[in-house]
Amino acid sequence: MAKGRPVKSEIRQNIIEILYFMKQGYGYEIYKAYIAIFPKVTMRSIYYHLKKGAALHEFKVSKVEKEKGDYSWGPEAEKIYYCLGDAAKPTSNEKVKEYFDKNK
């Protein structure tokens, strides 16, 4: 048996299901959909799993946009858009499908 944490994650699989229907999205957009469908998680956890999933090729960065505005941290925000990568295995979760059908 291999040492360390298992690579599989329920949160990351749920994000895969969300991106399957969204096609692409940035962290906060994915977080809003996640907490509407699944049990609450922190936004930090979503960003961690997006980064980890990108390293495992479950997600890939489709584009990075800089958005100007008056934010508490400065004059611009960076939005990193993710889409499904080659290693993602979506199962077409019924709860996620229902959410996106209802909110279109």
KATA-V817488 format. One record per residue. NEAR is the number of other ideal C-beta (glycine too) atoms within 12 Angstrom. D_LAST is the distance of its C-alpha to the last C-alpha in Angstrom with 2 decimals. Layout:
{{NEAR,D_LAST} {NEAR,D_LAST}}
//
This chain:
{{4,44.83} {7,43.26} {5,43.65} {6,40.99} {8,37.44} {10,35.43} {16,32.96} {17,30.26} {21,27.84} {17,25.38} {31,23.40} {39,23.32} {28,22.26} {35,19.29} {45,18.36} {36,18.80} {32,16.36} {43,13.68} {38,14.61} {30,14.65} {31,10.89} {31,10.42} {16,13.38} {26,14.82} {31,14.80} {29,17.55} {34,19.20} {22,17.94} {25,14.23} {42,15.01} {30,17.14} {21,14.61} {30,12.36} {37,15.76} {22,17.23} {21,14.37} {28,14.86} {25,18.51} {13,21.77} {14,22.28} {25,23.69} {15,24.93} {20,23.31} {14,26.57} {25,26.07} {34,22.70} {25,24.46} {20,27.44} {34,25.57} {40,23.76} {21,27.25} {24,28.89} {36,26.33} {28,26.95} {17,30.66} {23,30.21} {20,28.15} {32,25.15} {38,23.21} {23,24.19} {24,23.83} {20,22.05} {15,22.90} {16,24.31} {16,23.71} {14,25.90} {17,24.44} {12,27.06} {14,27.05} {10,29.20} {13,28.64} {7,31.11} {9,32.07} {12,32.58} {12,31.43} {14,28.67} {19,26.12} {20,25.53} {23,22.06} {26,22.42} {26,19.49} {39,19.68} {30,18.73} {32,20.19} {26,23.93} {13,26.43} {20,27.32} {25,23.85} {19,23.67} {25,20.18} {15,20.52} {15,16.95} {25,16.90} {13,15.61} {21,14.55} {29,12.37} {20,10.82} {16,10.32} {24,8.74} {23,6.02} {11,5.74} {13,5.88} {16,3.80} {9,0.00}}
//
